[in-house]
Amino acid sequence: MSLLKRAELALSTHFEQAAGSGAPPRLVAAMRHAVFSGGARIRPQLCMAVATACGDDVPELTNAAAVALELMHCASLVHDDMPAFDNADTRRGLPTVHKAFSEPLALLAGDGLIVMAYKVLLQAGAHRPERLIALMDNLSTGVGLPHGIVAGQAWECETSADLGEYQRAKTGALFVSATCAGALSCGQEPAPWAPLGAYLGEAYQVADDIRDVIADAASLGKPVGQDVLHARPSSAQALGLDGAIAHFDHLIEQAASSIPACSSRDMLRHLVQLESERLVPKALCEGYFKSHPHSPTRPNTPVALATDRSSTPH
Amino acid sequence: MSLLKRAELALSTHFEQAAGSGAPPRLVAAMRHAVFSGGARIRPQLCMAVATACGDDVPELTNAAAVALELMHCASLVHDDMPAFDNADTRRGLPTVHKAFSEPLALLAGDGLIVMAYKVLLQAGAHRPERLIALMDNLSTGVGLPHGIVAGQAWECETSADLGEYQRAKTGALFVSATCAGALSCGQEPAPWAPLGAYLGEAYQVADDIRDVIADAASLGKPVGQDVLHARPSSAQALGLDGAIAHFDHLIEQAASSIPACSSRDMLRHLVQLESERLVPKALCEGYFKSHPHSPTRPNTPVALATDRSSTPH
């Protein structure tokens, strides 16, 4: 079974088990819409791949850890898409949760998914208390204060923010949680796996910035040009487009090199390369430069990495 | 030390410890505003009171459990106050979080508080893994699907909802978690303490409905008349005002009677009585009936317990 299939199967099983019966049907439908709308499942796959490298001796715990990461990711997307933030109408080519269900339900769906992430771990890990506690701690680090994805998103509301700190928290933190969770599910030290998550997470954020400039909305499945629109810190703004692409390539190299010596190293490097091409397709870059021969690839004026969105209406 | 003082001290200590250092300052300030704006701290006090009755042999775990409950409660208030729900400008006489900080920060503050609740437990309970896991499970039950406070709030978005089910989930669930957490912190069976939480929680919701009718905004510290405004299920609407007050009194009696035989039974009964008077002050009721001699105390027309807020703009 491919990692993607394993992730999808685990998500379906754990979602239904954790939702239980008797919950408000529209809330459950909103949460289902948030989770089952065609995500790439990269975080759970990453967790499962590292677990495979570490022996994967309790696969049901690995599955739960992988699911918990994806539920947290989906929760953050639901809230990020809301009018208070990106005000996005579409995600992965479908209506966002608040568009399909309502703002109140989007708000509650995000909250419900955060709690569900912990519940999934609790339901699977009670017989492995030490690993369970380590996994919950690792998950909280990736999401909460001071450096998790919630904090990362909140840097957009400060009057000044460091681009690296912002990107590490907004995207990198949950990638680090993902690789570490793979090791922790097997009762192993997570530290050797943290750099893989960190480099890959930073690469994802840079890729997101690049695609926000060069992709069209149809292929991206969500609105483009959001970083400029919301005056958000962006690598493409800070480094210029070709600088951002070079930075992305370097991060992918670093991610691949960071993989510890193990029997699954080749498989993991292959996964990193596949993701790299999926994230920033060479053809897309070439097509963009061909159709925008005079586009500035370096910023002409110094670009502020800082922004204060909190004072602007959304 | 009074339970209230113990709760406040534990909140301050655990909040700072869990926030760590280096988080976005405005996010931390928004979360602090949400937590330290003069709440009654009834859930943590209830947890601590039950723990006292159960021996309170690991007080630092009791404190963490109490804090986690209050953080979840505060998270739900922050999100409930937002424009997508109540659109409330004030809470406890102060600006709500989205008014004082911004909608994006209110959204993130709520998310951050949910994760912080788990983190507080994890930081305090690692050396008591069994109790810790039971406490986390109990907390998730009180907040998540299918019957926790997130589900309770979501019943407002359904086209039909049972008033009892709605109230049990919206308010009762976290009260049940609170009394059960007191027992679980001491490694004891939570079941005997669940009815106290359930009756008290229902009484709180009924009291909220009553005060929404008879109080003025100044004494309540938040807008009144919200149930009618938002067409929300309400005991005062369903039973009439005197019916709701009688129901409240009955619930308080049941709460007091449910307290298991223990050396702290008198202390707990006293706490319940004090809360009863604080919630629905006799003087307030008498004052209202004096100034509204012709107010309908029974509904004149059948009252729909169901509502669909999801289709109305907020």
Interface residues (C-beta under 8 A of the other chain):
Chain A: A18 A19 G20 S21 G22 A23 P24 P25 R26 L27 V28 M31 A75 S76 H79 M82 P83 A84 F85 F101 S102 E103 P104 L105 A106 L107 L108 G110 D111 G112 I114 V115 M116 Y118 K119 L122 A126 P129 E130 L132 I133 M136 D137 S140 V143 G144 L145 P146 H147 G148 V150 A151 Q153 A154 W155 E156 C157 E158 A161 R309 S310 S311 H314
Chain B: A18 A19 G20 S21 G22 A23 P24 P25 R26 L27 V28 M31 A75 S76 H79 M82 A84 F85 F101 S102 E103 P104 L105 A106 L107 L108 G110 D111 G112 I114 V115 M116 Y118 K119 L122 A126 P129 E130 L132 I133 M136 D137 S140 V143 G144 L145 P146 H147 G148 V150 A151 Q153 A154 W155 E156 C157 E158 A161 R309 S310 S311 H314
